[in-house]
Amino acid sequence: MTPAARAQAAIELLDLVIAAARDDGAAADTLVARYFRERRYAGAKDRRAVRDLVYRAVRAWGDRPDNGRAALLAVARQDPDLAAWFDGSMHGPAPIGAAELAAVPSRLPGWVLPELSPLVDAAEQEALLNRAPLHLRVNSLKATAEELLRHWPEAVPIPGTTHGIELPAGTDVERDPAMAQGWIEVQDAGSQIIASACGAKAGMTVLDLCAGAGGKTLALAADMDGEGRLIAADSVRDRLARLAPRAARAGAANMIETLLLDPGREEAALASLEGRCDVVLIDAPCSGAGTWRRNPEARWRLTPERVARINALQARLLRVAAPLVRPGGRLVYAVCSLLEREGREIIQDFVSFDPLWRPVPWNGRGRPWGDGTLLTPHHDGTDGFFFAVLEKPC
């Protein structure tokens, strides 16, 4: 492909990504893979170059642009080499007209800015769109950080984590023997910190209420040394099904129970756990506004109305979880979001409604914020998270 043809392919793909974001369609990675399956003539370098152009445009626009050409033009205005590819050649985009002005994009959606925590300053906003590093959690049931640091001499320990290591971006860990043998899991340092804040120990009864595919469940299993009762619950069957092979690989299959929940009827399914859990973790469904460096197109899908619906679910999950905690036990609430209404405000409302719950200060990585802690890319090198640790009165 010529450079101009690469630019045109990026425009076509951006049109597809914009439409999918508007209509809640397939993810950008899926669309890119599908596009090139239908164009076998494109080589690996072409595919990589086009994909990079697409994501440069996606990262540049906080609000969803009108079309793919406008999206890429905004990048071309800052990149003379890219602008030169708009040359009107057979497979390239039409030349940039003298009166054709690409809109000046902002990195974050305009409506989101007033919703962000005040701690998310300009530097933090920029960091929210930078590419994420590769973080791994060493599975202490099978290996030690020291062993993995010898396995990967280029790896470095992640400050503020017990078992976290960082590798250079692009390292292929999926095909490494360490992955196949269950020594590691790919997991952002922020998620590792939240699992540590649960304080799970051997012999405890622990519920991961929104377990998904089980990333934090496996971290909790390691902290419990494989001993105790650990229940991974979720309302999405396909997500929960992905936990079983991961647990087997990690050496934690024997201690993890899975529980499929019926949305809106969680109380009935969880009734046997009332007052019995030492720890309940709510890794709540959220806007994902702390993970945009990994999923930048998610900004184009998010709306105030969607956040409001998610917020109502978050509040309900807190009400479902509270009776399950034993006296003296912990309720840990976490969201991968930096929006105030999903973090500080929702915990403030919960504690105001039931003031006997005692916030437990977190002395590790992050910054205190309200009754919880904020983790941010610029300050902490993690995805953006809010989490709060609450203790039930005895």
RODRENLUM-894914 format. One record per residue (C-alpha): residue in three letters; x, y, z. Coordinates in steps of 0.5 Angstrom, whole numbers. Layout:
<pts>
+-----+-------+-------+-------+
|   r |     u |     v |     w |
+-----+-------+-------+-------+
| ALA |     X |     Y |     Z |
...
+-----+-------+-------+-------+
</pts>
This chain:
<pts>
+-----+-------+-------+-------+
|   r |     u |     v |     w |
+-----+-------+-------+-------+
| MET |     0 |     0 |     0 |
| THR |     2 |     7 |    -2 |
| PRO |     2 |    12 |     4 |
| ALA |    -4 |    15 |     1 |
| ALA |    -7 |     9 |     1 |
| ARG |    -6 |     8 |     8 |
| ALA |    -9 |    14 |    10 |
| GLN |   -15 |    13 |     6 |
| ALA |   -16 |     6 |     9 |
| ALA |   -15 |     9 |    16 |
| ILE |   -21 |    14 |    14 |
| GLU |   -25 |     8 |    12 |
| LEU |   -24 |     5 |    18 |
| LEU |   -25 |    11 |    22 |
| ASP |   -32 |    12 |    19 |
| LEU |   -33 |     4 |    21 |
| VAL |   -31 |     6 |    29 |
| ILE |   -35 |    12 |    29 |
| ALA |   -41 |     9 |    27 |
| ALA |   -40 |     3 |    31 |
| ALA |   -39 |     8 |    37 |
| ARG |   -46 |    11 |    36 |
| ASP |   -50 |     5 |    35 |
| ASP |   -46 |     1 |    40 |
| GLY |   -43 |    -4 |    35 |
| ALA |   -37 |    -8 |    35 |
| ALA |   -30 |    -5 |    38 |
| ALA |   -25 |    -2 |    34 |
| ASP |   -20 |    -8 |    35 |
| THR |   -25 |   -12 |    32 |
| LEU |   -27 |    -8 |    26 |
| VAL |   -20 |    -7 |    24 |
| ALA |   -19 |   -14 |    24 |
| ARG |   -25 |   -15 |    20 |
| TYR |   -23 |   -10 |    15 |
| PHE |   -16 |   -13 |    14 |
| ARG |   -19 |   -20 |    13 |
| GLU |   -23 |   -18 |     7 |
| ARG |   -16 |   -14 |     4 |
| ARG |   -11 |   -20 |     4 |
| TYR |    -7 |   -16 |     0 |
| ALA |    -5 |   -11 |     6 |
| GLY |     2 |   -13 |     9 |
| ALA |     4 |   -13 |    16 |
| LYS |     7 |    -7 |    16 |
| ASP |     1 |    -4 |    12 |
| ARG |    -4 |    -6 |    17 |
| ARG |     1 |    -4 |    23 |
| ALA |     1 |     3 |    20 |
| VAL |    -6 |     4 |    19 |
| ARG |    -8 |     2 |    26 |
| ASP |    -3 |     7 |    28 |
| LEU |    -7 |    12 |    24 |
| VAL |   -13 |    10 |    27 |
| TYR |   -11 |    10 |    34 |
| ARG |    -8 |    17 |    33 |
| ALA |   -14 |    20 |    31 |
| VAL |   -18 |    16 |    36 |
| ARG |   -14 |    19 |    42 |
| ALA |   -14 |    26 |    39 |
| TRP |   -22 |    27 |    39 |
| GLY |   -25 |    27 |    46 |
| ASP |   -32 |    28 |    43 |
| ARG |   -34 |    23 |    37 |
| PRO |   -32 |    27 |    30 |
| ASP |   -37 |    27 |    25 |
| ASN |   -34 |    22 |    20 |
| GLY |   -27 |    19 |    19 |
| ARG |   -24 |    24 |    14 |
| ALA |   -25 |    30 |    19 |
| ALA |   -22 |    25 |    25 |
| LEU |   -16 |    24 |    21 |
| LEU |   -15 |    31 |    18 |
| ALA |   -15 |    34 |    25 |
| VAL |    -8 |    29 |    26 |
| ALA |    -6 |    31 |    19 |
| ARG |    -6 |    39 |    21 |
| GLN |    -1 |    37 |    26 |
| ASP |     3 |    32 |    22 |
| PRO |     6 |    35 |    15 |
| ASP |     8 |    28 |    13 |
| LEU |     1 |    26 |    14 |
| ALA |    -2 |    32 |    11 |
| ALA |     2 |    30 |     4 |
| TRP |    -2 |    24 |     4 |
| PHE |    -8 |    27 |     2 |
| ASP |    -6 |    28 |    -5 |
| GLY |   -12 |    25 |    -9 |
| SER |    -8 |    19 |   -12 |
| MET |   -12 |    13 |   -14 |
| HIS |   -13 |    10 |    -8 |
| GLY |   -11 |    16 |    -3 |
| PRO |   -16 |    21 |     0 |
| ALA |   -18 |    28 |    -4 |
| PRO |   -13 |    34 |    -3 |
| ILE |   -15 |    38 |     3 |
| GLY |   -19 |    44 |     1 |
| ALA |   -17 |    51 |     2 |
| ALA |   -23 |    52 |     6 |
| GLU |   -23 |    45 |     9 |
| LEU |   -22 |    46 |    16 |
| ALA |   -22 |    40 |    21 |
| ALA |   -25 |    42 |    28 |
| VAL |   -20 |    43 |    33 |
| PRO |   -21 |    37 |    38 |
| SER |   -20 |    36 |    45 |
| ARG |   -18 |    30 |    48 |
| LEU |   -24 |    29 |    53 |
| PRO |   -31 |    29 |    52 |
| GLY |   -33 |    36 |    54 |
| TRP |   -39 |    34 |    58 |
| VAL |   -34 |    30 |    62 |
| LEU |   -30 |    35 |    64 |
| PRO |   -34 |    38 |    70 |
| GLU |   -35 |    31 |    72 |
| LEU |   -28 |    29 |    74 |
| SER |   -25 |    29 |    81 |
| PRO |   -22 |    36 |    82 |
| LEU |   -15 |    32 |    83 |
| VAL |   -15 |    30 |    75 |
| ASP |   -11 |    36 |    73 |
| ALA |    -9 |    38 |    66 |
| ALA |    -3 |    33 |    67 |
| GLU |    -8 |    28 |    69 |
| GLN |   -12 |    29 |    63 |
| GLU |    -7 |    28 |    58 |
| ALA |    -4 |    22 |    62 |
| LEU |   -11 |    19 |    61 |
| LEU |   -10 |    18 |    54 |
| ASN |    -3 |    16 |    54 |
| ARG |    -1 |     9 |    52 |
| ALA |    -1 |     4 |    58 |
| PRO |     5 |     0 |    60 |
| LEU |     5 |    -7 |    61 |
| HIS |     4 |    -9 |    68 |
| LEU |     4 |   -17 |    71 |
| ARG |     2 |   -20 |    77 |
| VAL |     6 |   -25 |    79 |
| ASN |     2 |   -31 |    82 |
| SER |     5 |   -32 |    89 |
| LEU |     1 |   -39 |    89 |
| LYS |     6 |   -42 |    84 |
| ALA |    12 |   -37 |    83 |
| THR |    16 |   -31 |    86 |
| ALA |    17 |   -24 |    83 |
| GLU |    25 |   -25 |    84 |
| GLU |    24 |   -31 |    79 |
| LEU |    20 |   -27 |    74 |
| LEU |    25 |   -22 |    75 |
| ARG |    31 |   -27 |    73 |
| HIS |    26 |   -30 |    67 |
| TRP |    25 |   -23 |    64 |
| PRO |    32 |   -19 |    66 |
| GLU |    28 |   -12 |    63 |
| ALA |    23 |   -13 |    68 |
| VAL |    22 |    -8 |    74 |
| PRO |    18 |    -9 |    80 |
| ILE |    12 |    -4 |    81 |
| PRO |    12 |     1 |    87 |
| GLY |     7 |     0 |    91 |
| THR |     5 |    -7 |    89 |
| THR |     7 |   -14 |    93 |
| HIS |     7 |   -18 |    87 |
| GLY |     7 |   -13 |    81 |
| ILE |    12 |   -13 |    75 |
| GLU |    13 |    -8 |    69 |
| LEU |    15 |   -10 |    62 |
| PRO |    17 |    -6 |    56 |
| ALA |    11 |    -5 |    52 |
| GLY |    10 |   -10 |    46 |
| THR |    13 |   -16 |    50 |
| ASP |     9 |   -22 |    48 |
| VAL |     7 |   -25 |    55 |
| GLU |     1 |   -29 |    52 |
| ARG |     6 |   -34 |    48 |
| ASP |    11 |   -34 |    54 |
| PRO |    12 |   -41 |    58 |
| ALA |    11 |   -36 |    64 |
| MET |     4 |   -35 |    62 |
| ALA |     2 |   -42 |    60 |
| GLN |     5 |   -45 |    67 |
| GLY |     0 |   -40 |    71 |
| TRP |     6 |   -36 |    74 |
| ILE |     3 |   -29 |    72 |
| GLU |    -3 |   -25 |    70 |
| VAL |    -3 |   -19 |    66 |
| GLN |    -6 |   -14 |    71 |
| ASP |    -6 |    -7 |    72 |
| ALA |    -2 |    -4 |    78 |
| GLY |    -9 |    -1 |    80 |
| SER |   -13 |    -7 |    80 |
| GLN |    -7 |   -11 |    84 |
| ILE |    -7 |    -5 |    89 |
| ILE |   -15 |    -6 |    90 |
| ALA |   -14 |   -13 |    91 |
| SER |    -9 |   -12 |    96 |
| ALA |   -13 |    -7 |   100 |
| CYS |   -19 |   -12 |   101 |
| GLY |   -14 |   -15 |   106 |
| ALA |   -16 |   -23 |   104 |
| LYS |   -12 |   -28 |   108 |
| ALA |   -12 |   -36 |   109 |
| GLY |   -19 |   -39 |   112 |
| MET |   -23 |   -33 |   110 |
| THR |   -30 |   -33 |   107 |
| VAL |   -29 |   -28 |   101 |
| LEU |   -34 |   -25 |    96 |
| ASP |   -32 |   -22 |    89 |
| LEU |   -39 |   -20 |    87 |
| CYS |   -38 |   -17 |    80 |
| ALA |   -32 |   -22 |    78 |
| GLY |   -33 |   -22 |    71 |
| ALA |   -27 |   -26 |    68 |
| GLY |   -24 |   -26 |    75 |
| GLY |   -18 |   -22 |    75 |
| LYS |   -18 |   -20 |    82 |
| THR |   -21 |   -26 |    84 |
| LEU |   -15 |   -30 |    82 |
| ALA |   -11 |   -24 |    86 |
| LEU |   -15 |   -25 |    92 |
| ALA |   -14 |   -33 |    92 |
| ALA |    -6 |   -32 |    92 |
| ASP |    -7 |   -27 |    98 |
| MET |   -11 |   -33 |   101 |
| ASP |    -5 |   -38 |   100 |
| GLY |   -11 |   -42 |    96 |
| GLU |   -14 |   -43 |   103 |
| GLY |   -21 |   -41 |   105 |
| ARG |   -28 |   -40 |   101 |
| LEU |   -28 |   -35 |    95 |
| ILE |   -34 |   -34 |    91 |
| ALA |   -34 |   -31 |    84 |
| ALA |   -40 |   -28 |    82 |
| ASP |   -43 |   -24 |    76 |
| SER |   -49 |   -24 |    72 |
| VAL |   -46 |   -25 |    65 |
| ARG |   -45 |   -32 |    64 |
| ASP |   -40 |   -31 |    58 |
| ARG |   -35 |   -27 |    63 |
| LEU |   -36 |   -32 |    69 |
| ALA |   -34 |   -38 |    64 |
| ARG |   -27 |   -35 |    63 |
| LEU |   -25 |   -36 |    70 |
| ALA |   -25 |   -43 |    70 |
| PRO |   -19 |   -44 |    65 |
| ARG |   -15 |   -39 |    68 |
| ALA |   -16 |   -41 |    76 |
| ALA |   -14 |   -48 |    73 |
| ARG |    -8 |   -45 |    70 |
| ALA |    -6 |   -41 |    77 |
| GLY |    -7 |   -47 |    81 |
| ALA |   -13 |   -44 |    85 |
| ALA |   -19 |   -48 |    82 |
| ASN |   -20 |   -52 |    88 |
| MET |   -22 |   -46 |    92 |
| ILE |   -26 |   -42 |    88 |
| GLU |   -34 |   -42 |    87 |
| THR |   -37 |   -39 |    81 |
| LEU |   -44 |   -36 |    82 |
| LEU |   -48 |   -34 |    76 |
| LEU |   -53 |   -28 |    79 |
| ASP |   -60 |   -26 |    76 |
| PRO |   -60 |   -19 |    75 |
| GLY |   -65 |   -16 |    80 |
| ARG |   -65 |   -22 |    84 |
| GLU |   -58 |   -22 |    87 |
| GLU |   -61 |   -22 |    94 |
| ALA |   -64 |   -29 |    93 |
| ALA |   -58 |   -32 |    90 |
| LEU |   -53 |   -29 |    96 |
| ALA |   -58 |   -30 |   102 |
| SER |   -54 |   -36 |   105 |
| LEU |   -48 |   -31 |   105 |
| GLU |   -52 |   -26 |   110 |
| GLY |   -47 |   -24 |   115 |
| ARG |   -42 |   -29 |   113 |
| CYS |   -37 |   -26 |   109 |
| ASP |   -30 |   -23 |   112 |
| VAL |   -29 |   -19 |   105 |
| VAL |   -34 |   -17 |   100 |
| LEU |   -31 |   -14 |    94 |
| ILE |   -35 |   -10 |    89 |
| ASP |   -31 |    -8 |    83 |
| ALA |   -37 |    -5 |    80 |
| PRO |   -39 |    -4 |    73 |
| CYS |   -38 |     3 |    71 |
| SER |   -36 |     8 |    66 |
| GLY |   -29 |     6 |    65 |
| ALA |   -27 |    13 |    65 |
| GLY |   -20 |    11 |    68 |
| THR |   -18 |     6 |    63 |
| TRP |   -19 |    11 |    56 |
| ARG |   -11 |    10 |    55 |
| ARG |   -13 |     2 |    54 |
| ASN |   -20 |     4 |    50 |
| PRO |   -20 |    11 |    48 |
| GLU |   -26 |    10 |    43 |
| ALA |   -30 |     8 |    49 |
| ARG |   -30 |    16 |    50 |
| TRP |   -34 |    16 |    44 |
| ARG |   -39 |    11 |    47 |
| LEU |   -40 |    14 |    53 |
| THR |   -46 |    19 |    55 |
| PRO |   -49 |    22 |    61 |
| GLU |   -55 |    18 |    60 |
| ARG |   -51 |    12 |    60 |
| VAL |   -47 |    14 |    67 |
| ALA |   -54 |    15 |    70 |
| ARG |   -56 |     8 |    69 |
| ILE |   -49 |     5 |    71 |
| ASN |   -50 |    10 |    77 |
| ALA |   -56 |     7 |    80 |
| LEU |   -54 |     0 |    79 |
| GLN |   -47 |     2 |    83 |
| ALA |   -52 |     4 |    89 |
| ARG |   -56 |    -2 |    88 |
| LEU |   -50 |    -7 |    89 |
| LEU |   -48 |    -3 |    95 |
| ARG |   -54 |    -4 |    98 |
| VAL |   -54 |   -12 |    96 |
| ALA |   -47 |   -13 |    99 |
| ALA |   -48 |    -9 |   106 |
| PRO |   -52 |   -15 |   109 |
| LEU |   -47 |   -20 |   107 |
| VAL |   -41 |   -17 |   111 |
| ARG |   -40 |   -20 |   118 |
| PRO |   -39 |   -15 |   124 |
| GLY |   -32 |   -13 |   123 |
| GLY |   -31 |   -15 |   116 |
| ARG |   -30 |   -11 |   110 |
| LEU |   -34 |    -8 |   104 |
| VAL |   -29 |    -6 |    99 |
| TYR |   -32 |    -1 |    93 |
| ALA |   -28 |     0 |    87 |
| VAL |   -29 |     3 |    80 |
| CYS |   -24 |     4 |    74 |
| SER |   -27 |    11 |    73 |
| LEU |   -25 |    18 |    76 |
| LEU |   -32 |    21 |    75 |
| GLU |   -34 |    24 |    82 |
| ARG |   -41 |    21 |    82 |
| GLU |   -38 |    14 |    81 |
| GLY |   -33 |    14 |    86 |
| ARG |   -33 |    19 |    92 |
| GLU |   -40 |    22 |    92 |
| ILE |   -43 |    15 |    91 |
| ILE |   -39 |    13 |    98 |
| GLN |   -41 |    19 |   101 |
| ASP |   -48 |    18 |   100 |
| PHE |   -48 |    10 |   102 |
| VAL |   -44 |    12 |   109 |
| SER |   -49 |    18 |   110 |
| PHE |   -55 |    13 |   109 |
| ASP |   -52 |     8 |   114 |
| PRO |   -47 |    12 |   118 |
| LEU |   -44 |     6 |   122 |
| TRP |   -40 |     4 |   117 |
| ARG |   -33 |     6 |   118 |
| PRO |   -28 |     8 |   113 |
| VAL |   -21 |     5 |   113 |
| PRO |   -15 |     9 |   111 |
| TRP |   -11 |     6 |   106 |
| ASN |    -4 |     8 |   107 |
| GLY |    -1 |     5 |   100 |
| ARG |     0 |     8 |    93 |
| GLY |    -6 |    13 |    91 |
| ARG |    -9 |    20 |    94 |
| PRO |   -14 |    20 |   100 |
| TRP |   -20 |    23 |    97 |
| GLY |   -27 |    23 |   101 |
| ASP |   -28 |    17 |   104 |
| GLY |   -23 |    13 |    99 |
| THR |   -17 |    13 |    95 |
| LEU |   -16 |    16 |    88 |
| LEU |   -11 |    12 |    83 |
| THR |    -9 |    16 |    77 |
| PRO |    -4 |    15 |    71 |
| HIS |     0 |    21 |    72 |
| HIS |     1 |    21 |    80 |
| ASP |     1 |    13 |    81 |
| GLY |     3 |    10 |    74 |
| THR |    -4 |     6 |    74 |
| ASP |   -10 |     6 |    70 |
| GLY |   -15 |    11 |    74 |
| PHE |   -19 |     8 |    80 |
| PHE |   -23 |    10 |    86 |
| PHE |   -24 |     5 |    91 |
| ALA |   -26 |     5 |    99 |
| VAL |   -25 |     0 |   104 |
| LEU |   -31 |     0 |   109 |
| GLU |   -31 |    -4 |   116 |
| LYS |   -38 |    -6 |   119 |
| PRO |   -39 |    -5 |   126 |
| CYS |   -38 |   -11 |   131 |
+-----+-------+-------+-------+
</pts>
